[in-house]
Amino acid sequence: MRQLSVITYQLSLISYRKFLIIGLFLLIVANWSVLTVSAQENEQRDTAPPPLKIISKEETRQLNAETDIKKRTKLALDLMEIRLKKAENLNSQERYSEMFDELGGFHAVVDKTLDFLDRNDNGGGKVLNNFKRVEISLRAFLPRLELIRRDLPERYELYVRDLAKSVRKARARAIEPFFGDTVVKDNDN
């Protein structure tokens, strides 16, 4: 009887060792597969760096020369349109680095225009009309950015996707002045 329990004990030790060896082997295989997947992700994430958001000296000169809010807004929208058309043309020619420069300039003009309107917002209707004009134009730019993004190689796609998100945020920022605290007064009763 005692011999039977010793044999059972030895078999359980062998089974336990096999279990440990198999578990260790599975752990090694799992770690190896995770490392392989993360290495593949790093290779796939070889994305082009985003362009600098820079407005050319000529565009800056034109914008600074215009003091009327309405005319300056229209000029800024024209500059955005020109930049986006250039980006669309460069995309069709597969000149992606130059396209990125144009999109970076487009992004800079959007930001600068909203900053200008924010600075000049004194609660009057004149600035609100320009916010509305900017929002409507940005709404029209979004499908064009999506068309550009759709044709891009994966390496360049991330920035254009982020730019579209930024334009959506800019639209929201352009609408915010319409919903200030003074529109509906709180009842203090």
Residue frames as qw, qx, qy, qz and C-alpha x, y, z in Angstrom:
[[0.000, 0.886, 0.463, 0.000, 0.00, 0.00, 0.00],
 [0.315, -0.794, 0.111, 0.508, 2.78, 2.28, 0.93],
 [0.433, -0.108, 0.598, 0.665, 4.46, 1.53, -2.37],
 [0.216, 0.651, 0.646, 0.335, 1.31, 2.58, -4.19],
 [0.125, -0.952, -0.220, 0.172, 1.19, 5.94, -2.43],
 [0.419, -0.559, 0.365, 0.615, 4.87, 6.55, -3.21],
 [0.375, 0.216, 0.682, 0.589, 4.21, 5.81, -6.88],
 [0.067, 0.841, 0.518, 0.139, 1.18, 8.12, -6.85],
 [0.295, -0.863, 0.006, 0.409, 3.28, 10.81, -5.20],
 [0.432, -0.297, 0.527, 0.668, 6.03, 10.40, -7.81],
 [0.285, 0.491, 0.681, 0.463, 3.48, 10.56, -10.63],
 [0.055, -0.931, -0.354, 0.066, 1.98, 13.70, -9.18],
 [0.364, -0.699, 0.236, 0.569, 5.45, 15.28, -9.00],
 [0.392, 0.032, 0.656, 0.643, 6.08, 14.34, -12.62],
 [0.140, 0.730, 0.613, 0.267, 2.70, 15.77, -13.60],
 [0.220, -0.911, -0.153, 0.313, 3.42, 18.91, -11.61],
 [0.405, -0.459, 0.425, 0.667, 6.82, 19.32, -13.34],
 [0.314, 0.338, 0.697, 0.549, 5.23, 18.77, -16.73],
 [0.008, -0.875, -0.484, -0.014, 2.60, 21.34, -15.83],
 [0.302, -0.810, 0.083, 0.496, 5.30, 23.87, -14.84],
 [0.405, -0.189, 0.587, 0.675, 7.33, 23.20, -17.98],
 [0.216, 0.558, 0.685, 0.415, 4.29, 23.54, -20.23],
 [0.123, -0.920, -0.332, 0.167, 3.22, 26.71, -18.37],
 [0.365, -0.646, 0.267, 0.615, 6.69, 28.20, -18.72],
 [0.369, 0.103, 0.677, 0.629, 6.76, 27.31, -22.40],
 [0.105, 0.757, 0.605, 0.225, 3.35, 28.97, -22.95],
 [0.244, -0.884, -0.113, 0.382, 4.53, 32.06, -21.09],
 [0.389, -0.388, 0.464, 0.695, 7.60, 32.33, -23.30],
 [0.269, 0.374, 0.714, 0.526, 5.50, 31.89, -26.46],
 [0.028, -0.878, -0.478, 0.026, 3.01, 34.53, -25.28],
 [0.293, -0.784, 0.102, 0.537, 5.80, 37.04, -24.56],
 [0.383, -0.126, 0.612, 0.680, 7.42, 36.35, -27.90],
 [0.196, 0.590, 0.684, 0.382, 4.13, 36.91, -29.76],
 [0.128, -0.922, -0.284, 0.230, 3.48, 40.19, -27.88],
 [0.350, -0.602, 0.321, 0.642, 6.95, 41.43, -28.76],
 [0.343, 0.148, 0.703, 0.605, 6.43, 40.47, -32.39],
 [0.086, 0.783, 0.593, 0.165, 3.08, 42.27, -32.56],
 [0.209, -0.896, -0.088, 0.381, 4.45, 45.42, -30.92],
 [0.389, -0.354, 0.493, 0.693, 7.40, 45.42, -33.34],
 [0.256, 0.423, 0.711, 0.499, 4.98, 45.16, -36.26],
 [0.048, -0.898, -0.431, 0.076, 2.88, 48.01, -34.86],
 [0.316, -0.728, 0.161, 0.587, 5.98, 50.19, -34.56],
 [0.345, -0.040, 0.642, 0.684, 6.84, 49.45, -38.17],
 [0.123, 0.641, 0.683, 0.327, 3.30, 50.29, -39.26],
 [0.181, -0.908, -0.291, 0.240, 3.30, 53.51, -37.26],
 [0.491, -0.136, 0.255, 0.822, 6.04, 54.94, -39.41],
 [0.204, 0.864, 0.460, 0.005, 4.04, 58.11, -39.94],
 [0.402, 0.509, 0.046, 0.760, 5.20, 61.31, -41.50],
 [0.255, -0.348, -0.453, 0.781, 5.76, 64.07, -38.94],
 [0.160, 0.846, 0.502, -0.083, 3.06, 66.73, -38.94],
 [0.430, 0.543, 0.107, 0.713, 3.84, 69.94, -40.79],
 [0.232, -0.235, -0.344, 0.879, 4.58, 73.19, -39.07],
 [0.096, 0.823, 0.560, -0.003, 1.63, 75.53, -38.72],
 [0.328, -0.378, 0.118, 0.858, 3.22, 78.52, -40.42],
 [0.395, 0.849, 0.332, -0.114, 1.64, 81.38, -42.32],
 [0.643, 0.316, 0.160, 0.679, 3.79, 82.84, -45.07],
 [0.250, -0.331, -0.132, 0.900, 5.12, 86.39, -44.73],
 [0.115, -0.148, -0.458, -0.869, 2.94, 87.51, -47.63],
 [0.420, -0.528, -0.696, -0.246, -0.20, 86.07, -46.05],
 [0.434, -0.522, -0.457, 0.574, 0.69, 87.66, -42.71],
 [0.136, -0.141, 0.110, 0.974, 1.25, 91.00, -44.42],
 [0.254, -0.327, -0.586, -0.697, -2.11, 90.77, -46.20],
 [0.479, -0.574, -0.664, 0.020, -3.96, 89.82, -43.03],
 [0.400, -0.462, -0.315, 0.726, -2.30, 92.52, -40.92],
 [0.072, 0.032, 0.266, 0.961, -2.99, 95.18, -43.58],
 [0.360, -0.455, -0.589, -0.562, -6.73, 94.50, -43.42],
 [0.032, -0.091, 0.595, -0.798, -8.32, 96.16, -40.39],
 [0.644, -0.066, -0.058, -0.760, -12.00, 95.72, -41.20],
 [0.524, -0.175, 0.790, -0.264, -13.27, 92.55, -39.51],
 [0.799, 0.417, 0.326, -0.285, -15.52, 91.48, -42.37],
 [0.575, 0.737, -0.343, -0.095, -12.90, 92.02, -45.07],
 [0.079, -0.584, 0.796, -0.139, -10.21, 90.34, -43.00],
 [0.678, -0.006, 0.682, -0.274, -12.44, 87.30, -42.44],
 [0.791, 0.570, 0.105, -0.198, -13.20, 87.05, -46.14],
 [0.334, 0.757, -0.562, 0.004, -9.49, 87.36, -46.94],
 [0.349, -0.402, 0.821, -0.206, -8.63, 84.63, -44.43],
 [0.784, 0.230, 0.517, -0.256, -11.28, 82.35, -45.93],
 [0.665, 0.712, -0.185, -0.132, -9.85, 83.02, -49.40],
 [0.071, 0.672, -0.731, 0.094, -6.36, 82.13, -48.13],
 [0.595, -0.141, 0.751, -0.249, -7.73, 78.91, -46.63],
 [0.807, 0.485, 0.239, -0.240, -9.42, 78.07, -49.93],
 [0.460, 0.765, -0.448, -0.054, -6.20, 78.69, -51.87],
 [0.195, -0.518, 0.815, -0.170, -4.19, 76.50, -49.48],
 [0.704, 0.063, 0.653, -0.273, -6.73, 73.68, -49.65],
 [0.758, 0.619, -0.002, -0.205, -6.88, 73.78, -53.47],
 [0.260, 0.719, -0.643, 0.029, -3.09, 73.58, -53.63],
 [0.417, -0.310, 0.819, -0.243, -3.14, 70.65, -51.22],
 [0.808, 0.316, 0.409, -0.282, -5.74, 68.86, -53.36],
 [0.636, 0.717, -0.263, -0.105, -3.65, 69.39, -56.49],
 [0.045, 0.637, -0.757, 0.141, -0.45, 68.25, -54.80],
 [0.643, -0.110, 0.698, -0.296, -2.24, 65.19, -53.46],
 [0.838, 0.473, 0.178, -0.203, -3.37, 64.23, -56.96],
 [0.517, 0.730, -0.441, 0.077, 0.25, 64.60, -58.10],
 [0.920, -0.261, -0.236, 0.175, 1.40, 62.47, -55.14],
 [0.370, 0.480, -0.342, 0.718, 3.68, 65.23, -53.83],
 [0.594, -0.611, -0.524, -0.002, 2.86, 64.58, -50.21],
 [0.515, -0.315, -0.288, 0.743, 5.51, 66.63, -48.40],
 [0.033, 0.135, 0.165, 0.977, 4.48, 69.80, -50.27],
 [0.449, -0.517, -0.560, -0.467, 0.83, 68.92, -49.64],
 [0.590, -0.496, -0.515, 0.376, 1.62, 68.69, -45.93],
 [0.293, -0.105, -0.098, 0.945, 3.15, 72.18, -46.01],
 [0.229, -0.319, -0.369, -0.842, -0.03, 73.56, -47.56],
 [0.592, -0.534, -0.578, -0.176, -2.22, 71.81, -45.00],
 [0.530, -0.346, -0.399, 0.663, -0.03, 73.17, -42.20],
 [0.069, 0.052, 0.077, 0.993, -0.51, 76.67, -43.60],
 [0.426, -0.439, -0.543, -0.575, -4.25, 76.04, -43.87],
 [0.615, -0.491, -0.575, 0.223, -4.32, 74.97, -40.23],
 [0.378, -0.204, -0.228, 0.874, -2.39, 78.09, -39.19],
 [0.131, -0.231, -0.264, -0.927, -4.78, 80.41, -41.04],
 [0.539, -0.518, -0.600, -0.285, -7.77, 78.73, -39.38],
 [0.583, -0.453, -0.467, 0.487, -6.26, 79.20, -35.91],
 [0.259, -0.083, -0.042, 0.961, -5.17, 82.77, -36.56],
 [0.239, -0.384, -0.433, -0.780, -8.59, 83.74, -37.92],
 [0.586, -0.585, -0.552, -0.097, -10.41, 82.40, -34.88],
 [0.525, -0.341, -0.322, 0.710, -7.92, 84.07, -32.55],
 [0.086, 0.128, 0.158, 0.975, -8.48, 87.39, -34.36],
 [0.415, -0.491, -0.488, -0.590, -12.26, 87.07, -34.10],
 [0.626, -0.511, -0.534, 0.248, -12.02, 86.13, -30.40],
 [0.402, -0.187, -0.184, 0.877, -9.88, 89.19, -29.69],
 [0.085, -0.102, -0.211, -0.968, -12.31, 91.50, -31.49],
 [0.362, -0.497, -0.749, -0.248, -15.49, 89.99, -30.06],
 [0.029, -0.111, 0.385, -0.916, -17.14, 92.73, -28.07],
 [0.259, 0.366, 0.791, -0.416, -20.55, 91.12, -28.07],
 [0.383, 0.503, -0.076, -0.771, -21.71, 92.92, -31.20],
 [0.829, 0.368, 0.370, -0.202, -23.44, 91.33, -34.13],
 [0.447, 0.785, -0.387, -0.184, -20.67, 92.25, -36.58],
 [0.057, -0.503, 0.861, -0.054, -18.22, 89.72, -35.14],
 [0.638, 0.077, 0.702, -0.308, -20.96, 87.10, -34.71],
 [0.739, 0.605, 0.030, -0.294, -21.71, 87.29, -38.43],
 [0.347, 0.692, -0.631, -0.046, -18.05, 86.62, -39.14],
 [0.378, -0.269, 0.856, -0.228, -17.97, 83.67, -36.76],
 [0.753, 0.348, 0.447, -0.333, -20.96, 82.32, -38.67],
 [0.595, 0.721, -0.285, -0.211, -19.21, 82.87, -42.00],
 [0.041, 0.571, -0.817, 0.066, -16.11, 81.01, -40.74],
 [0.559, -0.055, 0.769, -0.304, -18.18, 78.12, -39.38],
 [0.778, 0.507, 0.202, -0.312, -20.05, 77.68, -42.68],
 [0.476, 0.719, -0.497, -0.099, -16.79, 77.69, -44.64],
 [0.179, -0.445, 0.860, -0.174, -15.13, 75.21, -42.29],
 [0.736, 0.158, 0.562, -0.344, -18.13, 72.93, -42.70],
 [0.747, 0.630, -0.072, -0.200, -17.52, 72.95, -46.46],
 [0.198, 0.711, -0.674, 0.026, -13.80, 72.22, -46.01],
 [0.600, -0.318, 0.690, -0.249, -14.33, 69.00, -44.02],
 [0.899, 0.294, 0.306, -0.105, -15.51, 66.76, -46.91],
 [0.555, 0.769, -0.307, 0.077, -12.60, 67.98, -49.01],
 [0.176, -0.648, 0.708, -0.219, -10.15, 67.04, -46.26],
 [0.784, -0.063, 0.578, -0.217, -11.77, 63.61, -46.05],
 [0.827, 0.560, 0.028, -0.046, -11.31, 63.15, -49.80],
 [0.254, 0.771, -0.560, 0.166, -7.64, 64.04, -49.45],
 [0.461, -0.456, 0.707, -0.281, -7.26, 61.62, -46.53],
 [0.898, 0.168, 0.328, -0.241, -8.97, 58.81, -48.40],
 [0.775, 0.610, -0.148, 0.069, -6.37, 58.86, -51.20],
 [0.048, -0.822, 0.541, -0.173, -3.28, 59.16, -49.00],
 [0.659, 0.156, -0.709, 0.198, -0.81, 56.41, -48.22],
 [0.689, -0.584, -0.426, 0.053, -1.10, 55.24, -44.63],
 [0.590, -0.091, -0.234, 0.767, 2.04, 57.07, -43.62],
 [0.061, 0.185, 0.046, 0.980, 0.45, 60.48, -44.30],
 [0.366, -0.530, -0.644, -0.413, -3.08, 59.71, -43.19],
 [0.465, -0.486, -0.587, 0.451, -2.77, 60.38, -39.46],
 [0.163, -0.228, -0.105, 0.954, -2.10, 64.12, -39.73],
 [0.246, -0.196, -0.455, -0.833, -4.98, 64.70, -42.14],
 [0.495, -0.500, -0.706, -0.082, -7.30, 62.81, -39.78],
 [0.405, -0.456, -0.421, 0.672, -6.07, 64.99, -36.90],
 [0.039, -0.031, 0.175, 0.983, -6.49, 68.11, -39.04],
 [0.363, -0.411, -0.619, -0.562, -10.12, 67.17, -39.72],
 [0.503, -0.557, -0.603, 0.270, -10.64, 66.82, -35.95],
 [0.298, -0.295, -0.154, 0.895, -9.05, 70.24, -35.45],
 [0.134, -0.182, -0.397, -0.890, -11.36, 71.76, -38.04],
 [0.463, -0.539, -0.669, -0.219, -14.36, 70.23, -36.24],
 [0.466, -0.511, -0.429, 0.581, -13.10, 71.79, -33.00],
 [0.149, -0.086, 0.120, 0.978, -12.62, 75.10, -34.80],
 [0.286, -0.423, -0.581, -0.634, -16.25, 74.91, -35.98],
 [0.518, -0.606, -0.586, 0.139, -17.35, 74.37, -32.40],
 [0.401, -0.353, -0.185, 0.825, -15.17, 77.28, -31.30],
 [0.001, 0.143, 0.339, 0.930, -16.77, 79.49, -33.97],
 [0.410, -0.529, -0.609, -0.426, -20.25, 78.63, -32.71],
 [0.466, -0.344, -0.613, 0.537, -19.50, 79.18, -29.00],
 [0.050, -0.057, -0.151, 0.986, -20.05, 82.98, -29.04],
 [0.417, -0.289, -0.475, -0.719, -23.65, 82.41, -30.12],
 [0.711, -0.444, -0.533, -0.114, -24.36, 80.57, -26.88],
 [0.217, 0.348, -0.494, 0.767, -23.02, 82.90, -24.23],
 [0.181, -0.327, -0.778, 0.505, -24.45, 83.32, -20.72],
 [0.153, 0.279, 0.160, -0.934, -26.37, 86.44, -21.71],
 [0.283, -0.108, -0.703, -0.643, -28.72, 84.72, -24.14],
 [0.615, -0.508, -0.533, -0.281, -30.99, 83.15, -21.49],
 [0.122, -0.557, 0.479, -0.668, -31.00, 84.66, -18.03],
 [0.362, -0.135, -0.887, 0.252, -31.20, 82.44, -14.99],
 [0.490, -0.662, -0.255, -0.506, -34.27, 82.76, -12.75],
 [0.232, 0.280, -0.684, 0.632, -33.09, 83.46, -9.23],
 [0.608, -0.373, 0.011, -0.701, -36.55, 82.85, -7.69]]
